[in-house]
Amino acid sequence: MVDPYDPGTIAMPLRPRRGRPPTGKAKSAAERMRAYRARHVTVRSDVLRSVIAQCQEIQQLLESNQALRHELDAAYAEIARLRSGH
C-alpha cells in the first residue's frame, strides 16, 4: 500500500488473482440448492404431465382398436352367415 503522507513509499506491483474475477453477485449454497430444487420440480411436473397425456392417448387408441376388433368380428360373422346360406 502507498502511504499518502510518506513520499518515499512506492506502489508494489500486485500479482493478479487467479481464476475468474468476482462479480459481487455470488449466491450462497442454500440459494443455489433452492434454485436447483425449483428447476427439478418443474422438470419433473412437466415430464409427469407429458407421460399422463401419452397414457391417455394410448388408452384412447386401445379403446378404438377394441371397437374396430368388435366391428371386424361382426363382419366375419356376417360373412360366415352369408356363406352358409342362412
Beta strands, then each sheet from edge to edge (+ up, - down):
end
